């Protein structure tokens, strides 16, 4: 019974991390496209910052998968 509870809590842990990362990536994309709409000349700088932020947001999922596997 205890091992089943541990597996379920690990799955919930990963699901919460994936949901948070998905929401974060969506907000990053929304704000980046809004910023490019306001200042098209800065689109390269905005793209770089958006890609870095997206990579960091998705990195959280990999940490959650690694921690749930232990």
PDB file of N, CA, C and O in Angstrom:
ATOM      1  N   UNK A   1       0.821  -1.192   0.000  1.00  0.00           N
ATOM      2  CA  UNK A   1       0.000   0.000   0.000  1.00  0.00           C
ATOM      3  C   UNK A   1       0.872   1.266   0.000  1.00  0.00           C
ATOM      4  O   UNK A   1       0.583   2.246  -0.687  1.00  0.00           O
ATOM      5  N   UNK A   2       1.944   1.207   0.792  1.00  0.00           N
ATOM      6  CA  UNK A   2       2.818   2.368   0.889  1.00  0.00           C
ATOM      7  C   UNK A   2       3.574   2.625  -0.415  1.00  0.00           C
ATOM      8  O   UNK A   2       3.794   3.777  -0.789  1.00  0.00           O
ATOM      9  N   UNK A   3       3.967   1.565  -1.100  1.00  0.00           N
ATOM     10  CA  UNK A   3       4.677   1.748  -2.368  1.00  0.00           C
ATOM     11  C   UNK A   3       3.754   2.316  -3.440  1.00  0.00           C
ATOM     12  O   UNK A   3       4.188   3.102  -4.283  1.00  0.00           O
ATOM     13  N   UNK A   4       2.480   1.921  -3.411  1.00  0.00           N
ATOM     14  CA  UNK A   4       1.522   2.462  -4.372  1.00  0.00           C
ATOM     15  C   UNK A   4       1.315   3.958  -4.125  1.00  0.00           C
ATOM     16  O   UNK A   4       1.190   4.734  -5.072  1.00  0.00           O
ATOM     17  N   UNK A   5       1.279   4.353  -2.871  1.00  0.00           N
ATOM     18  CA  UNK A   5       1.132   5.769  -2.527  1.00  0.00           C
ATOM     19  C   UNK A   5       2.352   6.563  -2.982  1.00  0.00           C
ATOM     20  O   UNK A   5       2.220   7.699  -3.438  1.00  0.00           O
ATOM     21  N   UNK A   6       3.527   5.975  -2.860  1.00  0.00           N
ATOM     22  CA  UNK A   6       4.752   6.650  -3.301  1.00  0.00           C
ATOM     23  C   UNK A   6       4.756   6.843  -4.813  1.00  0.00           C
ATOM     24  O   UNK A   6       5.171   7.894  -5.302  1.00  0.00           O
ATOM     25  N   UNK A   7       4.302   5.846  -5.552  1.00  0.00           N
ATOM     26  CA  UNK A   7       4.235   5.959  -7.009  1.00  0.00           C
ATOM     27  C   UNK A   7       3.220   7.022  -7.415  1.00  0.00           C
ATOM     28  O   UNK A   7       3.478   7.809  -8.325  1.00  0.00           O
ATOM     29  N   UNK A   8       2.082   7.050  -6.754  1.00  0.00           N
ATOM     30  CA  UNK A   8       1.046   8.039  -7.084  1.00  0.00           C
ATOM     31  C   UNK A   8       1.518   9.456  -6.776  1.00  0.00           C
ATOM     32  O   UNK A   8       1.255  10.378  -7.549  1.00  0.00           O
ATOM     33  N   UNK A   9       2.209   9.636  -5.660  1.00  0.00           N
ATOM     34  CA  UNK A   9       2.680  10.979  -5.327  1.00  0.00           C
ATOM     35  C   UNK A   9       3.768  11.426  -6.305  1.00  0.00           C
ATOM     36  O   UNK A   9       3.865  12.613  -6.618  1.00  0.00           O
ATOM     37  N   UNK A  10       4.584  10.491  -6.791  1.00  0.00           N
ATOM     38  CA  UNK A  10       5.578  10.836  -7.804  1.00  0.00           C
ATOM     39  C   UNK A  10       4.931  11.249  -9.109  1.00  0.00           C
ATOM     40  O   UNK A  10       5.393  12.176  -9.775  1.00  0.00           O
ATOM     41  N   UNK A  11       3.851  10.554  -9.478  1.00  0.00           N
ATOM     42  CA  UNK A  11       3.131  10.922 -10.700  1.00  0.00           C
ATOM     43  C   UNK A  11       2.471  12.280 -10.566  1.00  0.00           C
ATOM     44  O   UNK A  11       2.461  13.062 -11.517  1.00  0.00           O
ATOM     45  N   UNK A  12       1.920  12.569  -9.402  1.00  0.00           N
ATOM     46  CA  UNK A  12       1.310  13.885  -9.175  1.00  0.00           C
ATOM     47  C   UNK A  12       2.380  14.971  -9.206  1.00  0.00           C
ATOM     48  O   UNK A  12       2.145  16.073  -9.701  1.00  0.00           O
ATOM     49  N   UNK A  13       3.530  14.659  -8.685  1.00  0.00           N
ATOM     50  CA  UNK A  13       4.664  15.585  -8.680  1.00  0.00           C
ATOM     51  C   UNK A  13       5.058  15.955 -10.119  1.00  0.00           C
ATOM     52  O   UNK A  13       5.252  17.129 -10.433  1.00  0.00           O
ATOM     53  N   UNK A  14       5.170  14.966 -10.964  1.00  0.00           N
ATOM     54  CA  UNK A  14       5.541  15.207 -12.362  1.00  0.00           C
ATOM     55  C   UNK A  14       4.430  15.958 -13.098  1.00  0.00           C
ATOM     56  O   UNK A  14       4.705  16.863 -13.886  1.00  0.00           O
ATOM     57  N   UNK A  15       3.184  15.582 -12.841  1.00  0.00           N
ATOM     58  CA  UNK A  15       2.061  16.254 -13.503  1.00  0.00           C
ATOM     59  C   UNK A  15       2.001  17.731 -13.132  1.00  0.00           C
ATOM     60  O   UNK A  15       1.741  18.575 -13.989  1.00  0.00           O
ATOM     61  N   UNK A  16       2.238  18.049 -11.868  1.00  0.00           N
ATOM     62  CA  UNK A  16       2.221  19.447 -11.440  1.00  0.00           C
ATOM     63  C   UNK A  16       3.363  20.233 -12.085  1.00  0.00           C
ATOM     64  O   UNK A  16       3.179  21.383 -12.482  1.00  0.00           O
ATOM     65  N   UNK A  17       4.528  19.619 -12.189  1.00  0.00           N
ATOM     66  CA  UNK A  17       5.660  20.294 -12.830  1.00  0.00           C
ATOM     67  C   UNK A  17       5.386  20.531 -14.313  1.00  0.00           C
ATOM     68  O   UNK A  17       5.694  21.598 -14.843  1.00  0.00           O
ATOM     69  N   UNK A  18       4.804  19.530 -14.982  1.00  0.00           N
ATOM     70  CA  UNK A  18       4.485  19.684 -16.409  1.00  0.00           C
ATOM     71  C   UNK A  18       3.424  20.752 -16.625  1.00  0.00           C
ATOM     72  O   UNK A  18       3.516  21.546 -17.561  1.00  0.00           O
ATOM     73  N   UNK A  19       2.426  20.773 -15.766  1.00  0.00           N
ATOM     74  CA  UNK A  19       1.380  21.790 -15.889  1.00  0.00           C
ATOM     75  C   UNK A  19       1.950  23.184 -15.670  1.00  0.00           C
ATOM     76  O   UNK A  19       1.630  24.112 -16.413  1.00  0.00           O
ATOM     77  N   UNK A  20       2.792  23.334 -14.657  1.00  0.00           N
ATOM     78  CA  UNK A  20       3.409  24.634 -14.398  1.00  0.00           C
ATOM     79  C   UNK A  20       4.304  25.085 -15.533  1.00  0.00           C
ATOM     80  O   UNK A  20       4.309  26.259 -15.901  1.00  0.00           O
ATOM     81  N   UNK A  21       5.063  24.149 -16.088  1.00  0.00           N
ATOM     82  CA  UNK A  21       5.946  24.501 -17.203  1.00  0.00           C
ATOM     83  C   UNK A  21       5.131  24.878 -18.441  1.00  0.00           C
ATOM     84  O   UNK A  21       5.489  25.811 -19.160  1.00  0.00           O
ATOM     85  N   UNK A  22       4.046  24.160 -18.690  1.00  0.00           N
ATOM     86  CA  UNK A  22       3.207  24.475 -19.847  1.00  0.00           C
ATOM     87  C   UNK A  22       2.576  25.855 -19.709  1.00  0.00           C
ATOM     88  O   UNK A  22       2.526  26.618 -20.674  1.00  0.00           O
ATOM     89  N   UNK A  23       2.102  26.171 -18.533  1.00  0.00           N
ATOM     90  CA  UNK A  23       1.531  27.508 -18.308  1.00  0.00           C
ATOM     91  C   UNK A  23       2.612  28.568 -18.454  1.00  0.00           C
ATOM     92  O   UNK A  23       2.375  29.620 -19.048  1.00  0.00           O
ATOM     93  N   UNK A  24       3.802  28.297 -17.914  1.00  0.00           N
ATOM     94  CA  UNK A  24       4.905  29.256 -18.027  1.00  0.00           C
ATOM     95  C   UNK A  24       5.326  29.499 -19.457  1.00  0.00           C
ATOM     96  O   UNK A  24       5.563  30.643 -19.845  1.00  0.00           O
ATOM     97  N   UNK A  25       5.423  28.445 -20.251  1.00  0.00           N
ATOM     98  CA  UNK A  25       5.796  28.590 -21.659  1.00  0.00           C
ATOM     99  C   UNK A  25       4.722  29.366 -22.419  1.00  0.00           C
ATOM    100  O   UNK A  25       5.040  30.175 -23.291  1.00  0.00           O
ATOM    101  N   UNK A  26       3.481  29.128 -22.099  1.00  0.00           N
ATOM    102  CA  UNK A  26       2.398  29.874 -22.740  1.00  0.00           C
ATOM    103  C   UNK A  26       2.451  31.357 -22.422  1.00  0.00           C
ATOM    104  O   UNK A  26       2.250  32.195 -23.301  1.00  0.00           O
ATOM    105  N   UNK A  27       2.720  31.677 -21.175  1.00  0.00           N
ATOM    106  CA  UNK A  27       2.827  33.090 -20.782  1.00  0.00           C
ATOM    107  C   UNK A  27       4.040  33.738 -21.433  1.00  0.00           C
ATOM    108  O   UNK A  27       3.973  34.885 -21.876  1.00  0.00           O
ATOM    109  N   UNK A  28       5.146  33.007 -21.492  1.00  0.00           N
ATOM    110  CA  UNK A  28       6.352  33.549 -22.146  1.00  0.00           C
ATOM    111  C   UNK A  28       6.067  33.859 -23.612  1.00  0.00           C
ATOM    112  O   UNK A  28       6.421  34.931 -24.104  1.00  0.00           O
ATOM    113  N   UNK A  29       5.426  32.922 -24.307  1.00  0.00           N
ATOM    114  CA  UNK A  29       5.087  33.153 -25.716  1.00  0.00           C
ATOM    115  C   UNK A  29       4.135  34.311 -25.905  1.00  0.00           C
ATOM    116  O   UNK A  29       4.285  35.098 -26.840  1.00  0.00           O
ATOM    117  N   UNK A  30       3.146  34.423 -25.014  1.00  0.00           N
ATOM    118  CA  UNK A  30       2.173  35.506 -25.110  1.00  0.00           C
ATOM    119  C   UNK A  30       2.855  36.868 -24.938  1.00  0.00           C
ATOM    120  O   UNK A  30       2.623  37.794 -25.715  1.00  0.00           O
ATOM    121  N   UNK A  31       3.682  36.968 -23.925  1.00  0.00           N
ATOM    122  CA  UNK A  31       4.337  38.242 -23.655  1.00  0.00           C
ATOM    123  C   UNK A  31       5.402  38.573 -24.700  1.00  0.00           C
ATOM    124  O   UNK A  31       5.617  39.743 -25.015  1.00  0.00           O
ATOM    125  N   UNK A  32       6.069  37.551 -25.238  1.00  0.00           N
ATOM    126  CA  UNK A  32       7.076  37.806 -26.273  1.00  0.00           C
ATOM    127  C   UNK A  32       6.419  38.329 -27.540  1.00  0.00           C
ATOM    128  O   UNK A  32       6.913  39.277 -28.152  1.00  0.00           O
ATOM    129  N   UNK A  33       5.301  37.713 -27.938  1.00  0.00           N
ATOM    130  CA  UNK A  33       4.630  38.204 -29.145  1.00  0.00           C
ATOM    131  C   UNK A  33       4.019  39.585 -28.916  1.00  0.00           C
ATOM    132  O   UNK A  33       3.951  40.391 -29.844  1.00  0.00           O
ATOM    133  N   UNK A  34       3.583  39.861 -27.710  1.00  0.00           N
ATOM    134  CA  UNK A  34       3.089  41.204 -27.392  1.00  0.00           C
ATOM    135  C   UNK A  34       4.220  42.229 -27.470  1.00  0.00           C
ATOM    136  O   UNK A  34       4.034  43.335 -27.978  1.00  0.00           O
ATOM    137  N   UNK A  35       5.390  41.850 -26.964  1.00  0.00           N
ATOM    138  CA  UNK A  35       6.533  42.763 -26.990  1.00  0.00           C
ATOM    139  C   UNK A  35       7.011  43.018 -28.420  1.00  0.00           C
ATOM    140  O   UNK A  35       7.380  44.144 -28.754  1.00  0.00           O
ATOM    141  N   UNK A  36       7.009  41.996 -29.260  1.00  0.00           N
ATOM    142  CA  UNK A  36       7.405  42.183 -30.665  1.00  0.00           C
ATOM    143  C   UNK A  36       6.385  43.058 -31.382  1.00  0.00           C
ATOM    144  O   UNK A  36       6.748  43.854 -32.248  1.00  0.00           O
ATOM    145  N   UNK A  37       5.132  42.916 -31.031  1.00  0.00           N
ATOM    146  CA  UNK A  37       4.110  43.774 -31.630  1.00  0.00           C
ATOM    147  C   UNK A  37       4.302  45.233 -31.261  1.00  0.00           C
ATOM    148  O   UNK A  37       4.014  46.124 -32.060  1.00  0.00           O
ATOM    149  N   UNK A  38       4.788  45.480 -30.052  1.00  0.00           N
ATOM    150  CA  UNK A  38       5.009  46.861 -29.628  1.00  0.00           C
ATOM    151  C   UNK A  38       6.309  47.445 -30.182  1.00  0.00           C
ATOM    152  O   UNK A  38       6.392  48.636 -30.480  1.00  0.00           O
ATOM    153  N   UNK A  39       7.328  46.577 -30.316  1.00  0.00           N
ATOM    154  CA  UNK A  39       8.636  47.061 -30.775  1.00  0.00           C
ATOM    155  C   UNK A  39       9.250  46.032 -31.721  1.00  0.00           C
ATOM    156  O   UNK A  39      10.053  45.205 -31.288  1.00  0.00           O
ATOM    157  N   UNK A  40       8.891  46.066 -32.991  1.00  0.00           N
ATOM    158  CA  UNK A  40       9.407  45.067 -33.936  1.00  0.00           C
ATOM    159  C   UNK A  40      10.915  45.126 -34.134  1.00  0.00           C
ATOM    160  O   UNK A  40      11.515  44.131 -34.543  1.00  0.00           O
ATOM    161  N   UNK A  41      11.526  46.230 -33.862  1.00  0.00           N
ATOM    162  CA  UNK A  41      12.968  46.366 -34.038  1.00  0.00           C
ATOM    163  C   UNK A  41      13.766  45.550 -33.030  1.00  0.00           C
ATOM    164  O   UNK A  41      14.934  45.240 -33.265  1.00  0.00           O
ATOM    165  N   UNK A  42      13.152  45.208 -31.929  1.00  0.00           N
ATOM    166  CA  UNK A  42      13.843  44.448 -30.885  1.00  0.00           C
ATOM    167  C   UNK A  42      13.480  42.972 -30.930  1.00  0.00           C
ATOM    168  O   UNK A  42      13.633  42.261 -29.937  1.00  0.00           O
ATOM    169  N   UNK A  43      13.000  42.508 -32.079  1.00  0.00           N
ATOM    170  CA  UNK A  43      12.506  41.127 -32.139  1.00  0.00           C
ATOM    171  C   UNK A  43      13.602  40.093 -31.902  1.00  0.00           C
ATOM    172  O   UNK A  43      13.332  39.038 -31.328  1.00  0.00           O
ATOM    173  N   UNK A  44      14.827  40.371 -32.329  1.00  0.00           N
ATOM    174  CA  UNK A  44      15.912  39.406 -32.120  1.00  0.00           C
ATOM    175  C   UNK A  44      16.233  39.260 -30.642  1.00  0.00           C
ATOM    176  O   UNK A  44      16.385  38.143 -30.148  1.00  0.00           O
ATOM    177  N   UNK A  45      16.339  40.373 -29.936  1.00  0.00           N
ATOM    178  CA  UNK A  45      16.624  40.322 -28.505  1.00  0.00           C
ATOM    179  C   UNK A  45      15.479  39.652 -27.742  1.00  0.00           C
ATOM    180  O   UNK A  45      15.713  38.889 -26.805  1.00  0.00           O
ATOM    181  N   UNK A  46      14.269  39.938 -28.139  1.00  0.00           N
ATOM    182  CA  UNK A  46      13.103  39.339 -27.477  1.00  0.00           C
ATOM    183  C   UNK A  46      13.071  37.838 -27.733  1.00  0.00           C
ATOM    184  O   UNK A  46      12.752  37.061 -26.834  1.00  0.00           O
ATOM    185  N   UNK A  47      13.401  37.425 -28.958  1.00  0.00           N
ATOM    186  CA  UNK A  47      13.413  36.001 -29.290  1.00  0.00           C
ATOM    187  C   UNK A  47      14.441  35.248 -28.454  1.00  0.00           C
ATOM    188  O   UNK A  47      14.162  34.157 -27.957  1.00  0.00           O
ATOM    189  N   UNK A  48      15.611  35.819 -28.301  1.00  0.00           N
ATOM    190  CA  UNK A  48      16.660  35.165 -27.509  1.00  0.00           C
ATOM    191  C   UNK A  48      16.216  35.011 -26.062  1.00  0.00           C
ATOM    192  O   UNK A  48      16.377  33.943 -25.471  1.00  0.00           O
ATOM    193  N   UNK A  49      15.660  36.069 -25.491  1.00  0.00           N
ATOM    194  CA  UNK A  49      15.201  36.001 -24.106  1.00  0.00           C
ATOM    195  C   UNK A  49      14.048  35.020 -23.943  1.00  0.00           C
ATOM    196  O   UNK A  49      13.972  34.314 -22.938  1.00  0.00           O
ATOM    197  N   UNK A  50      13.155  34.972 -24.920  1.00  0.00           N
ATOM    198  CA  UNK A  50      12.024  34.046 -24.841  1.00  0.00           C
ATOM    199  C   UNK A  50      12.494  32.595 -24.938  1.00  0.00           C
ATOM    200  O   UNK A  50      11.985  31.731 -24.223  1.00  0.00           O
ATOM    201  N   UNK A  51      13.458  32.324 -25.814  1.00  0.00           N
ATOM    202  CA  UNK A  51      13.978  30.959 -25.935  1.00  0.00           C
ATOM    203  C   UNK A  51      14.699  30.517 -24.665  1.00  0.00           C
ATOM    204  O   UNK A  51      14.537  29.379 -24.224  1.00  0.00           O
ATOM    205  N   UNK A  52      15.484  31.400 -24.081  1.00  0.00           N
ATOM    206  CA  UNK A  52      16.160  31.060 -22.831  1.00  0.00           C
ATOM    207  C   UNK A  52      15.161  30.816 -21.707  1.00  0.00           C
ATOM    208  O   UNK A  52      15.301  29.861 -20.943  1.00  0.00           O
ATOM    209  N   UNK A  53      14.172  31.664 -21.609  1.00  0.00           N
ATOM    210  CA  UNK A  53      13.163  31.503 -20.561  1.00  0.00           C
ATOM    211  C   UNK A  53      12.370  30.217 -20.752  1.00  0.00           C
ATOM    212  O   UNK A  53      12.040  29.544 -19.775  1.00  0.00           O
ATOM    213  N   UNK A  54      12.066  29.875 -21.982  1.00  0.00           N
ATOM    214  CA  UNK A  54      11.347  28.638 -22.268  1.00  0.00           C
ATOM    215  C   UNK A  54      12.184  27.421 -21.901  1.00  0.00           C
ATOM    216  O   UNK A  54      11.664  26.449 -21.353  1.00  0.00           O
ATOM    217  N   UNK A  55      13.466  27.471 -22.197  1.00  0.00           N
ATOM    218  CA  UNK A  55      14.346  26.353 -21.854  1.00  0.00           C
ATOM    219  C   UNK A  55      14.433  26.172 -20.343  1.00  0.00           C
ATOM    220  O   UNK A  55      14.426  25.042 -19.855  1.00  0.00           O
ATOM    221  N   UNK A  56      14.514  27.265 -19.602  1.00  0.00           N
ATOM    222  CA  UNK A  56      14.566  27.159 -18.142  1.00  0.00           C
ATOM    223  C   UNK A  56      13.254  26.639 -17.579  1.00  0.00           C
ATOM    224  O   UNK A  56      13.256  25.856 -16.630  1.00  0.00           O
ATOM    225  N   UNK A  57      12.131  27.066 -18.153  1.00  0.00           N
ATOM    226  CA  UNK A  57      10.827  26.584 -17.685  1.00  0.00           C
ATOM    227  C   UNK A  57      10.664  25.094 -17.951  1.00  0.00           C
ATOM    228  O   UNK A  57      10.103  24.374 -17.124  1.00  0.00           O
ATOM    229  N   UNK A  58      11.148  24.628 -19.095  1.00  0.00           N
ATOM    230  CA  UNK A  58      11.038  23.205 -19.404  1.00  0.00           C
ATOM    231  C   UNK A  58      12.057  22.381 -18.635  1.00  0.00           C
ATOM    232  O   UNK A  58      11.854  21.183 -18.439  1.00  0.00           O
ATOM    233  N   UNK A  59      13.137  22.991 -18.201  1.00  0.00           N
ATOM    234  CA  UNK A  59      14.131  22.284 -17.400  1.00  0.00           C
ATOM    235  C   UNK A  59      13.574  21.822 -16.068  1.00  0.00           C
ATOM    236  O   UNK A  59      14.043  20.834 -15.504  1.00  0.00           O
ATOM    237  N   UNK A  60      12.581  22.526 -15.565  1.00  0.00           N
ATOM    238  CA  UNK A  60      11.948  22.138 -14.304  1.00  0.00           C
ATOM    239  C   UNK A  60      11.321  20.758 -14.426  1.00  0.00           C
ATOM    240  O   UNK A  60      11.341  19.983 -13.469  1.00  0.00           O
ATOM    241  N   UNK A  61      10.768  20.443 -15.583  1.00  0.00           N
ATOM    242  CA  UNK A  61      10.144  19.134 -15.795  1.00  0.00           C
ATOM    243  C   UNK A  61      11.188  18.029 -15.699  1.00  0.00           C
ATOM    244  O   UNK A  61      10.923  16.974 -15.125  1.00  0.00           O
ATOM    245  N   UNK A  62      12.367  18.261 -16.254  1.00  0.00           N
ATOM    246  CA  UNK A  62      13.416  17.248 -16.186  1.00  0.00           C
ATOM    247  C   UNK A  62      13.868  17.015 -14.752  1.00  0.00           C
ATOM    248  O   UNK A  62      14.145  15.879 -14.366  1.00  0.00           O
ATOM    249  N   UNK A  63      13.945  18.077 -13.963  1.00  0.00           N
ATOM    250  CA  UNK A  63      14.272  17.910 -12.544  1.00  0.00           C
ATOM    251  C   UNK A  63      13.187  17.109 -11.831  1.00  0.00           C
ATOM    252  O   UNK A  63      13.496  16.266 -10.989  1.00  0.00           O
ATOM    253  N   UNK A  64      11.921  17.362 -12.158  1.00  0.00           N
ATOM    254  CA  UNK A  64      10.825  16.632 -11.515  1.00  0.00           C
ATOM    255  C   UNK A  64      10.868  15.159 -11.887  1.00  0.00           C
ATOM    256  O   UNK A  64      10.642  14.300 -11.035  1.00  0.00           O
ATOM    257  N   UNK A  65      11.152  14.858 -13.137  1.00  0.00           N
ATOM    258  CA  UNK A  65      11.235  13.448 -13.564  1.00  0.00           C
ATOM    259  C   UNK A  65      12.408  12.763 -12.872  1.00  0.00           C
ATOM    260  O   UNK A  65      12.298  11.613 -12.445  1.00  0.00           O
ATOM    261  N   UNK A  66      13.531  13.472 -12.763  1.00  0.00           N
ATOM    262  CA  UNK A  66      14.699  12.889 -12.100  1.00  0.00           C
ATOM    263  C   UNK A  66      14.416  12.637 -10.622  1.00  0.00           C
ATOM    264  O   UNK A  66      14.771  11.582 -10.096  1.00  0.00           O
ATOM    265  N   UNK A  67      13.788  13.587  -9.956  1.00  0.00           N
ATOM    266  CA  UNK A  67      13.513  13.438  -8.522  1.00  0.00           C
ATOM    267  C   UNK A  67      12.446  12.382  -8.252  1.00  0.00           C
ATOM    268  O   UNK A  67      12.492  11.716  -7.218  1.00  0.00           O
ATOM    269  N   UNK A  68      11.496  12.217  -9.151  1.00  0.00           N
ATOM    270  CA  UNK A  68      10.455  11.220  -8.951  1.00  0.00           C
ATOM    271  C   UNK A  68      10.998   9.811  -9.173  1.00  0.00           C
ATOM    272  O   UNK A  68      10.449   8.851  -8.632  1.00  0.00           O
ATOM    273  N   UNK A  69      12.060   9.671  -9.953  1.00  0.00           N
ATOM    274  CA  UNK A  69      12.623   8.360 -10.229  1.00  0.00           C
ATOM    275  C   UNK A  69      13.468   7.820  -9.085  1.00  0.00           C
ATOM    276  O   UNK A  69      13.821   6.641  -9.080  1.00  0.00           O
ATOM    277  N   UNK A  70      13.796   8.660  -8.123  1.00  0.00           N
ATOM    278  CA  UNK A  70      14.638   8.189  -7.033  1.00  0.00           C
ATOM    279  C   UNK A  70      13.839   7.622  -5.904  1.00  0.00           C
ATOM    280  O   UNK A  70      14.407   7.181  -4.905  1.00  0.00           O
TER     281      UNK A  70
END
